[in-house]
Amino acid sequence: MVARRPTVGETEIKLRVNDLAGMIRKLSHLGARCSGRVLERNTLYDTPDSDIRHRKRVLRLRSETPSPSRLVSGGQRRAWITSKRPAQAATSGRYKENLEREAPLPSANIWGTAVRAIGFRAGFRYEKFRTSLRLLGLHLDLDETPVGVFLEIEGAPRSIDRVAGALGFSRRDYIRSTYWDLYAAKWRARGEIPRNMLFRA
C-alpha cells in the first residue's frame, strides 16, 4: 500500500507570465529556491456517468519526468495520485480553494491500469513543463503549457498577495480557473471542440 498523506487545504492563484526568463530572474532575486523542471503528464479519471465531475471533484494521476532547460536544471522522477474537492467554507472569491489528498506512487502506468480495472475511465489529459520553487513558505510553480505560461502561487492568502505584489501583479491579475477551463475557453473561442491539452510531437 502507498503511504497516504492527510487531507490538506489548498489556496492558490494563477498569474499569466509573458516573460519566462524574466520571471525566473525575479523569483531568484526574491530568494526563491528552485527544485528543478519536469515534464508533467496528467490524466483525470471519472466514473462512466461522470459522477466525480458532477460533484466538482477531481481524481488525477500524474507522472513527472526530469526535463532540464537552458534556464533550469531537471527535477525528480515521481508519480502521484491525487483527489480534490472544493473547500466547504471558502475565505474569499479571490483565490481558488480546495481540499486535497495525495499519495506518491511507484508507477503511474501501473496505477492507471489498476484504476481502470475498478471501473474508472480516463478523461481529460494534459501536459505541462513545471519548474517548482519555494519562497517564504509558499509553493510556486512556473507552468509552461500549450495555452501559455503561468505562475501558480499556493499558500496563505496574505503571503500570496505579498509575493504577487513584489512580482509586479495586482489582485486584478489573479486567475482562479483550472487548466481545463483555460484550454477549453481557447478552443471554444475558435469554434472548435476541446480535446486533450498536449504538446505536439
C-alpha positions in Angstrom: 0.0 0.0 0.0 1.2 3.5 -0.7 1.6 6.0 2.2 -1.4 8.3 2.0 -0.9 11.9 3.0 -3.6 13.7 5.1 -6.2 15.9 3.5 -4.9 19.5 3.4 -6.4 22.8 2.4 -5.1 24.3 -0.8 -5.3 28.0 -1.5 -3.8 29.2 -4.8 -4.0 31.6 -7.7 -2.5 31.6 -11.2 -0.8 34.6 -12.9 -0.2 34.8 -16.6 3.5 35.2 -17.4 4.7 36.8 -20.6 8.5 36.6 -20.0 9.6 33.2 -18.6 13.3 34.0 -18.3 12.5 37.4 -16.7 10.2 35.7 -14.1 12.8 33.2 -13.2 15.2 36.1 -12.6 12.7 38.0 -10.4 12.0 34.9 -8.3 15.7 34.2 -7.9 16.2 37.8 -6.8 13.5 37.4 -4.2 15.3 34.4 -2.8 13.1 31.6 -4.2 14.7 28.1 -4.1 14.3 26.0 -7.2 13.9 22.2 -7.1 14.1 21.7 -10.9 12.0 21.4 -14.0 9.9 18.3 -15.0 7.5 17.3 -17.8 4.2 16.6 -16.2 1.7 14.2 -17.7 -1.7 14.3 -16.1 -4.8 12.2 -16.5 -8.2 12.8 -14.9 -10.3 9.8 -14.1 -14.1 9.6 -13.6 -16.9 7.1 -13.4 -18.8 6.2 -16.7 -21.6 8.7 -15.7 -19.1 11.4 -14.8 -20.1 11.3 -11.1 -16.8 12.8 -9.9 -17.0 15.8 -12.3 -20.7 16.4 -11.4 -19.7 16.6 -7.7 -17.0 19.1 -8.6 -14.2 16.7 -7.5 -11.1 15.5 -9.2 -9.2 12.2 -9.3 -5.9 12.6 -11.0 -2.8 10.5 -11.9 0.4 12.5 -12.5 3.8 11.4 -13.7 6.9 13.7 -13.6 10.0 13.2 -15.7 13.1 15.3 -15.3 13.3 17.9 -18.1 16.1 20.4 -17.8 16.2 23.6 -19.9 18.8 26.3 -20.6 17.3 28.2 -17.7 16.7 25.4 -15.1 18.1 22.1 -14.1 16.0 18.9 -14.1 13.8 17.9 -11.2 13.0 14.5 -9.8 11.2 11.5 -11.4 8.0 10.9 -9.5 4.3 9.8 -9.7 1.3 10.8 -7.7 -2.4 10.0 -7.3 -4.5 13.0 -6.1 -8.1 13.6 -5.1 -9.5 17.1 -4.7 -12.8 18.6 -3.6 -14.0 22.1 -3.1 -13.4 23.7 0.3 -16.7 24.0 2.1 -16.0 27.4 3.6 -14.0 29.5 1.1 -12.4 32.6 2.7 -12.6 34.8 -0.4 -13.7 34.6 -4.0 -10.2 35.9 -4.9 -8.5 32.6 -4.5 -9.0 29.0 -5.7 -9.6 26.8 -2.6 -9.7 23.0 -2.5 -9.2 20.2 -0.1 -6.6 17.8 -1.4 -5.3 14.4 -0.6 -2.4 12.7 -2.4 0.0 9.8 -2.3 3.2 9.0 -4.1 3.2 6.1 -6.4 5.9 3.7 -7.7 4.5 3.9 -11.2 1.7 6.0 -12.8 1.2 3.4 -15.6 0.6 0.5 -13.2 -1.8 2.5 -11.1 -3.6 3.8 -14.2 -4.3 0.1 -15.1 -5.5 -0.5 -11.6 -7.8 2.5 -11.6 -9.3 1.4 -14.9 -9.8 -2.1 -13.7 -12.1 -1.0 -10.9 -14.3 0.9 -13.3 -12.9 4.4 -13.7 -12.3 5.9 -17.1 -9.6 8.1 -18.3 -10.8 11.5 -19.3 -9.0 14.8 -19.9 -5.2 14.5 -20.3 -2.9 17.5 -20.1 0.8 18.2 -20.1 3.0 20.9 -18.9 6.6 21.7 -18.1 6.7 22.7 -14.4 9.5 24.4 -12.6 8.9 24.2 -8.8 10.2 26.8 -6.3 9.7 27.7 -2.6 9.6 31.2 -1.2 8.6 32.4 2.3 6.5 29.3 3.0 4.8 29.4 -0.4 4.8 26.8 -3.1 5.4 28.4 -6.5 5.2 26.6 -9.8 6.1 28.0 -13.2 4.0 26.1 -15.7 4.8 26.1 -19.4 1.6 24.8 -21.1 0.1 24.6 -24.6 -2.1 27.7 -23.7 0.7 29.9 -22.3 3.0 30.2 -19.3 1.5 30.7 -15.8 2.8 31.1 -12.3 0.8 29.2 -9.6 1.3 30.5 -6.1 -0.1 28.4 -3.2 -0.1 29.2 0.5 -1.6 31.7 2.9 -3.6 34.5 1.2 -1.6 37.3 2.7 1.6 35.7 1.6 0.2 35.2 -1.9 -0.7 38.9 -2.1 2.7 39.9 -0.8 4.7 37.9 -3.3 2.4 38.6 -6.2 2.8 42.3 -5.5 6.5 42.0 -5.3 6.5 40.5 -8.7 4.5 43.4 -10.2 1.0 41.9 -10.2 -2.2 43.2 -8.6 -5.3 41.3 -7.4 -6.9 42.0 -10.8 -4.4 39.7 -12.4 -5.4 36.7 -10.2 -6.8 33.7 -12.2 -8.9 31.0 -10.4 -9.6 28.9 -13.5 -8.3 25.4 -13.9 -6.1 24.5 -16.9 -9.1 22.7 -18.4 -11.1 26.0 -18.1 -8.3 28.0 -19.8 -7.8 25.4 -22.5 -11.5 24.8 -23.3 -12.1 28.6 -23.5 -9.4 29.0 -26.1 -10.7 26.2 -28.3 -14.4 27.2 -28.0 -13.4 30.8 -29.0 -12.2 29.2 -32.2 -15.5 27.4 -32.6 -13.7 24.0 -32.1 -14.3 21.2 -29.6 -11.6 21.0 -26.9 -9.8 17.7 -26.6 -6.6 16.9 -24.6 -4.1 19.7 -23.7 -1.0 18.0 -25.1 2.2 19.3 -26.7 2.5 18.4 -30.4 5.1 15.7 -31.1 
